[in-house]
Amino acid sequence: MTRVLVTGGSGFIGSHIVEKLKEKGYEVLSLDIEIGDDTSVFHFGNICHYDNVKRCFSGFLPEYVIHCAAKARIQPSLSDPVITYWTNVLGTVNILEACRRFRVKKIIYSGSSSVYGNNTKMPLKETMRPKPLNPYAYSKLMAEMAISQYVKNFGLKATILRYFNVYGPRQPSEGQYATVIGIFLRQLKNNEPFTIVPDGYQRRDFTWVGDIVNANILAMESDKTGDGEVINIGSGKNYSILEVADIIGGKDYPRVFIEPRIGEARVTLADISKAKKMLGWEPKIPLEKGIEILKSNM
């Protein structure tokens, strides 16, 4: 069986990728600082320590790597930028170096649409100059730059997928890593008002986690990828936060405004024409359907 290493395999996105790879018959191992329910597929280790990474690679000898491990979200990066840069930049370089030394066929990197920052021309295209607004976005861009260097100097095969606002089962709904859809669903379940960052008209492109999983596997399996290309993975449609609140709770559901947040883009909207062309990929689950699925499982 083809061996695939997934970093961050106990996390929101990584856990779904691990499940799908196993379903498709791949031999899977996850490198993570947390152990998931299926302990047989997990290797405990911190990507920030190269010895841990090397030990994992030498024992498993992966043919492909899907790199999801990261310190995610914007606001935590503003309160602790050091751990964000340490994990997202140094951790990625450690993974890249192990891929080079152990002759991995291809690495698929979980990038972020946050690198587009305050670009205002929509939709956002891969050819646009990044304009990051916060430490998280800068760290993800710096990781992309490291990948480009390994592709150019060492011939590593790699693809960068820039995700747009991922949501779905197992999304975080509590604490500083919670997603807006996760928060709204938790508040709906607890009969609490929706908390909205002013003014609620900021717009986001939301992407179902299953569509993200499919994009990763297509990029890994494709003969067209591996030259360090950047590919947007989004829905190609955006919604205001107020519209999301309406979809989840109805127009009459109570809502309150909370403190404004810094460092966040006003609008995101993915141009996904490159994903369609290179991967034969397109999103399958629209936001309304995704929320319906999540509400039915509350």
DODRENZA-382591 format. One record per residue (C-alpha): x, y, z; residue number from 1. Coordinates in pm, whole numbers, m for minus. Example, Ala and Ser with C-alpha at 12.3 -4.5 7.8 and 13.67 -1.06 7.14 Angstrom:
BEGIN
+--------+--------+--------+-----+
!      u !      v !      w !   k !
+--------+--------+--------+-----+
!   1230 !   m450 !    780 !   1 !
!   1367 !   m106 !    714 !   2 !
+--------+--------+--------+-----+
END
This chain:
BEGIN
+--------+--------+--------+-----+
!      u !      v !      w !   k !
+--------+--------+--------+-----+
!      0 !      0 !      0 !   1 !
!    108 !    356 !    m69 !   2 !
!    223 !    524 !    253 !   3 !
!     91 !    873 !    334 !   4 !
!    196 !   1080 !    635 !   5 !
!    m56 !   1340 !    754 !   6 !
!     77 !   1599 !    996 !   7 !
!   m185 !   1727 !   1238 !   8 !
!   m401 !   1421 !   1180 !   9 !
!   m596 !   1461 !   1504 !  10 !
!   m706 !   1813 !   1411 !  11 !
!  m1025 !   1929 !   1245 !  12 !
!   m912 !   1900 !    882 !  13 !
!   m639 !   1642 !    930 !  14 !
!   m868 !   1390 !   1097 !  15 !
!  m1102 !   1394 !    797 !  16 !
!   m809 !   1347 !    560 !  17 !
!   m682 !   1049 !    761 !  18 !
!  m1026 !    887 !    750 !  19 !
!  m1065 !    933 !    375 !  20 !
!   m716 !    804 !    296 !  21 !
!   m778 !    489 !    503 !  22 !
!  m1113 !    443 !    328 !  23 !
!   m933 !    460 !     m8 !  24 !
!   m684 !    193 !     95 !  25 !
!   m376 !    401 !    174 !  26 !
!   m145 !    315 !    461 !  27 !
!   m169 !    622 !    682 !  28 !
!     28 !    762 !    973 !  29 !
!    m33 !   1092 !   1152 !  30 !
!    235 !   1300 !   1319 !  31 !
!     77 !   1510 !   1590 !  32 !
!    116 !   1638 !   1944 !  33 !
!   m229 !   1496 !   2018 !  34 !
!   m337 !   1137 !   1975 !  35 !
!   m669 !   1065 !   1807 !  36 !
!   m916 !    786 !   1879 !  37 !
!   m745 !    539 !   1644 !  38 !
!   m407 !    512 !   1816 !  39 !
!   m277 !    270 !   1551 !  40 !
!   m231 !    553 !   1301 !  41 !
!    m69 !    810 !   1529 !  42 !
!    293 !    896 !   1598 !  43 !
!    335 !   1139 !   1885 !  44 !
!    574 !   1419 !   1801 !  45 !
!    616 !   1794 !   1763 !  46 !
!    699 !   1920 !   1415 !  47 !
!    899 !   2201 !   1573 !  48 !
!   1165 !   1950 !   1680 !  49 !
!   1348 !   1799 !   1385 !  50 !
!   1456 !   1490 !   1581 !  51 !
!   1089 !   1404 !   1634 !  52 !
!   1016 !   1455 !   1265 !  53 !
!   1318 !   1252 !   1156 !  54 !
!   1224 !    964 !   1386 !  55 !
!    873 !    954 !   1240 !  56 !
!    994 !    963 !    879 !  57 !
!   1264 !    702 !    930 !  58 !
!   1018 !    460 !   1089 !  59 !
!    732 !    505 !    841 !  60 !
!    915 !    609 !    520 !  61 !
!    621 !    800 !    370 !  62 !
!    583 !    828 !     m5 !  63 !
!    355 !   1132 !     26 !  64 !
!    303 !   1395 !    295 !  65 !
!     m8 !   1605 !    356 !  66 !
!    101 !   1882 !    589 !  67 !
!   m190 !   2013 !    798 !  68 !
!    m20 !   2072 !   1134 !  69 !
!    m19 !   2441 !   1229 !  70 !
!   m112 !   2699 !   1485 !  71 !
!   m432 !   2817 !   1326 !  72 !
!   m653 !   3125 !   1346 !  73 !
!   m579 !   3495 !   1342 !  74 !
!   m659 !   3619 !   1692 !  75 !
!   m436 !   3365 !   1877 !  76 !
!   m147 !   3471 !   1653 !  77 !
!   m185 !   3830 !   1769 !  78 !
!   m167 !   3728 !   2135 !  79 !
!    122 !   3482 !   2087 !  80 !
!    302 !   3545 !   1757 !  81 !
!    615 !   3355 !   1863 !  82 !
!    446 !   3014 !   1886 !  83 !
!    266 !   3089 !   1557 !  84 !
!    589 !   3158 !   1369 !  85 !
!    774 !   2875 !   1545 !  86 !
!    513 !   2616 !   1449 !  87 !
!    403 !   2739 !   1109 !  88 !
!    742 !   2839 !    972 !  89 !
!   1010 !   2636 !   1151 !  90 !
!    776 !   2336 !   1178 !  91 !
!    712 !   2347 !    804 !  92 !
!   1084 !   2375 !    726 !  93 !
!   1145 !   2066 !    942 !  94 !
!    884 !   1875 !    742 !  95 !
!   1032 !   1996 !    413 !  96 !
!   1381 !   1892 !    514 !  97 !
!   1260 !   1547 !    612 !  98 !
!   1074 !   1520 !    281 !  99 !
!   1396 !   1604 !    100 ! 100 !
!   1617 !   1366 !    295 ! 101 !
!   1372 !   1074 !    284 ! 102 !
!   1288 !   1129 !    m85 ! 103 !
!    916 !   1190 !    m46 ! 104 !
!    742 !   1193 !   m384 ! 105 !
!    524 !   1496 !   m310 ! 106 !
!    408 !   1716 !    m23 ! 107 !
!     67 !   1885 !    m17 ! 108 !
!     63 !   2195 !    204 ! 109 !
!   m244 !   2333 !    382 ! 110 !
!   m218 !   2701 !    301 ! 111 !
!   m455 !   2981 !    393 ! 112 !
!   m654 !   3245 !    208 ! 113 !
!   m550 !   3483 !    487 ! 114 !
!   m232 !   3557 !    287 ! 115 !
!   m443 !   3768 !     48 ! 116 !
!   m511 !   4005 !    338 ! 117 !
!   m648 !   4340 !    232 ! 118 !
!   m667 !   4275 !   m139 ! 119 !
!   m998 !   4431 !   m237 ! 120 !
!  m1040 !   4314 !   m597 ! 121 !
!  m1262 !   4006 !   m606 ! 122 !
!  m1246 !   3718 !   m668 ! 123 !
!   m905 !   3649 !   m518 ! 124 !
!   m666 !   3491 !   m767 ! 125 !
!   m345 !   3299 !   m704 ! 126 !
!   m153 !   3553 !   m914 ! 127 !
!   m235 !   3841 !   m678 ! 128 !
!     35 !   3987 !   m457 ! 129 !
!    m15 !   3870 !    m96 ! 130 !
!   m103 !   4144 !    154 ! 131 !
!   m111 !   3969 !    494 ! 132 !
!   m261 !   4154 !    790 ! 133 !
!   m156 !   3949 !   1094 ! 134 !
!    111 !   3708 !   1226 ! 135 !
!    m87 !   3400 !   1124 ! 136 !
!   m115 !   3515 !    763 ! 137 !
!    253 !   3615 !    752 ! 138 !
!    355 !   3278 !    893 ! 139 !
!    153 !   3091 !    631 ! 140 !
!    306 !   3303 !    356 ! 141 !
!    657 !   3246 !    491 ! 142 !
!    589 !   2871 !    488 ! 143 !
!    483 !   2899 !    123 ! 144 !
!    810 !   3078 !     48 ! 145 !
!   1008 !   2800 !    215 ! 146 !
!    823 !   2545 !      3 ! 147 !
!    908 !   2741 !   m312 ! 148 !
!   1274 !   2743 !   m210 ! 149 !
!   1277 !   2364 !   m159 ! 150 !
!   1109 !   2316 !   m497 ! 151 !
!   1357 !   2541 !   m679 ! 152 !
!   1680 !   2444 !   m501 ! 153 !
!   1623 !   2079 !   m413 ! 154 !
!   1370 !   1958 !   m668 ! 155 !
!   1110 !   1871 !   m405 ! 156 !
!    764 !   1808 !   m547 ! 157 !
!    503 !   2020 !   m370 ! 158 !
!    159 !   2177 !   m407 ! 159 !
!     15 !   2459 !   m197 ! 160 !
!   m361 !   2461 !   m140 ! 161 !
!   m500 !   2788 !     m3 ! 162 !
!   m813 !   2706 !    197 ! 163 !
!  m1103 !   2947 !    236 ! 164 !
!  m1287 !   2934 !    574 ! 165 !
!  m1325 !   2562 !    628 ! 166 !
!  m1627 !   2432 !    822 ! 167 !
!  m1793 !   2097 !    888 ! 168 !
!  m1814 !   1811 !   1139 ! 169 !
!  m1564 !   1836 !   1427 ! 170 !
!  m1501 !   2206 !   1366 ! 171 !
!  m1400 !   2384 !   1687 ! 172 !
!  m1686 !   2563 !   1858 ! 173 !
!  m1521 !   2669 !   2185 ! 174 !
!  m1220 !   2881 !   2276 ! 175 !
!   m986 !   3089 !   2066 ! 176 !
!   m978 !   2844 !   1773 ! 177 !
!  m1355 !   2832 !   1724 ! 178 !
!  m1498 !   2903 !   1378 ! 179 !
!  m1793 !   3137 !   1331 ! 180 !
!  m2021 !   2856 !   1210 ! 181 !
!  m1914 !   2637 !   1501 ! 182 !
!  m1984 !   2920 !   1744 ! 183 !
!  m2329 !   2993 !   1597 ! 184 !
!  m2430 !   2627 !   1608 ! 185 !
!  m2318 !   2596 !   1971 ! 186 !
!  m2508 !   2911 !   2063 ! 187 !
!  m2819 !   2787 !   1879 ! 188 !
!  m2802 !   2456 !   2067 ! 189 !
!  m2772 !   2639 !   2401 ! 190 !
!  m3043 !   2897 !   2318 ! 191 !
!  m2788 !   3177 !   2339 ! 192 !
!  m2785 !   3484 !   2113 ! 193 !
!  m2541 !   3482 !   1824 ! 194 !
!  m2231 !   3692 !   1894 ! 195 !
!  m2127 !   3894 !   1589 ! 196 !
!  m1818 !   4104 !   1530 ! 197 !
!  m1927 !   4447 !   1399 ! 198 !
!  m2072 !   4520 !   1161 ! 199 !
!  m2174 !   4174 !   1037 ! 200 !
!  m2149 !   4273 !    670 ! 201 !
!  m1798 !   4132 !    633 ! 202 !
!  m1815 !   3852 !    376 ! 203 !
!  m1650 !   3509 !    374 ! 204 !
!  m1615 !   3221 !    130 ! 205 !
!  m1699 !   2907 !    331 ! 206 !
!  m1574 !   2562 !    224 ! 207 !
!  m1707 !   2224 !    339 ! 208 !
!  m1434 !   2011 !    498 ! 209 !
!  m1516 !   1713 !    274 ! 210 !
!  m1443 !   1926 !    m31 ! 211 !
!  m1109 !   2024 !    126 ! 212 !
!  m1027 !   1655 !    177 ! 213 !
!  m1105 !   1572 !   m184 ! 214 !
!   m883 !   1855 !   m307 ! 215 !
!   m589 !   1724 !   m103 ! 216 !
!   m621 !   1371 !   m236 ! 217 !
!   m665 !   1489 !   m594 ! 218 !
!   m355 !   1710 !   m562 ! 219 !
!   m157 !   1419 !   m416 ! 220 !
!   m263 !   1174 !   m686 ! 221 !
!   m244 !   1412 !   m985 ! 222 !
!     38 !   1401 !  m1240 ! 223 !
!    m23 !   1771 !  m1311 ! 224 !
!     83 !   1896 !   m969 ! 225 !
!    411 !   1915 !   m781 ! 226 !
!    587 !   2224 !   m917 ! 227 !
!    513 !   2437 !   m613 ! 228 !
!    192 !   2575 !   m763 ! 229 !
!    m60 !   2760 !   m546 ! 230 !
!   m424 !   2656 !   m586 ! 231 !
!   m727 !   2819 !   m422 ! 232 !
!   m972 !   2580 !   m258 ! 233 !
!  m1298 !   2760 !   m184 ! 234 !
!  m1663 !   2756 !   m282 ! 235 !
!  m1649 !   3049 !   m523 ! 236 !
!  m1937 !   3217 !   m339 ! 237 !
!  m1937 !   3434 !    m29 ! 238 !
!  m2183 !   3531 !    244 ! 239 !
!  m2200 !   3806 !    500 ! 240 !
!  m2185 !   3699 !    864 ! 241 !
!  m2540 !   3829 !    906 ! 242 !
!  m2650 !   3605 !    619 ! 243 !
!  m2483 !   3307 !    787 ! 244 !
!  m2670 !   3390 !   1108 ! 245 !
!  m2996 !   3399 !    911 ! 246 !
!  m2925 !   3059 !    751 ! 247 !
!  m2845 !   2897 !   1085 ! 248 !
!  m3102 !   3056 !   1315 ! 249 !
!  m3348 !   3243 !   1099 ! 250 !
!  m3386 !   3618 !   1059 ! 251 !
!  m3557 !   3658 !   1398 ! 252 !
!  m3298 !   3472 !   1606 ! 253 !
!  m3145 !   3710 !   1866 ! 254 !
!  m2793 !   3839 !   1809 ! 255 !
!  m2557 !   4075 !   1986 ! 256 !
!  m2249 !   4262 !   1868 ! 257 !
!  m1919 !   4204 !   2047 ! 258 !
!  m1584 !   4382 !   2049 ! 259 !
!  m1430 !   4457 !   1706 ! 260 !
!  m1125 !   4252 !   1604 ! 261 !
!   m812 !   4372 !   1431 ! 262 !
!   m612 !   4204 !   1158 ! 263 !
!   m900 !   4050 !    962 ! 264 !
!   m988 !   4097 !    595 ! 265 !
!  m1319 !   4257 !    508 ! 266 !
!  m1404 !   4021 !    222 ! 267 !
!  m1285 !   3686 !     89 ! 268 !
!  m1398 !   3516 !   m231 ! 269 !
!  m1203 !   3247 !   m411 ! 270 !
!  m1138 !   3224 !   m781 ! 271 !
!  m1142 !   2843 !   m818 ! 272 !
!  m1083 !   2818 !  m1192 ! 273 !
!   m729 !   2687 !  m1138 ! 274 !
!   m852 !   2408 !   m908 ! 275 !
!  m1107 !   2305 !  m1169 ! 276 !
!   m847 !   2304 !  m1446 ! 277 !
!   m552 !   2142 !  m1267 ! 278 !
!   m729 !   1907 !  m1029 ! 279 !
!  m1065 !   1850 !  m1194 ! 280 !
!  m1200 !   1964 !   m858 ! 281 !
!  m1506 !   2163 !   m768 ! 282 !
!  m1701 !   2201 !   m443 ! 283 !
!  m1989 !   1960 !   m389 ! 284 !
!  m2156 !   2092 !    m75 ! 285 !
!  m2297 !   2450 !    m78 ! 286 !
!  m2319 !   2639 !    250 ! 287 !
!  m2693 !   2591 !    296 ! 288 !
!  m2659 !   2215 !    253 ! 289 !
!  m2357 !   2197 !    482 ! 290 !
!  m2536 !   2382 !    760 ! 291 !
!  m2840 !   2158 !    714 ! 292 !
!  m2616 !   1853 !    763 ! 293 !
!  m2455 !   2001 !   1074 ! 294 !
!  m2788 !   2101 !   1230 ! 295 !
!  m2932 !   1753 !   1171 ! 296 !
!  m2646 !   1607 !   1375 ! 297 !
!  m2668 !   1848 !   1669 ! 298 !
+--------+--------+--------+-----+
END
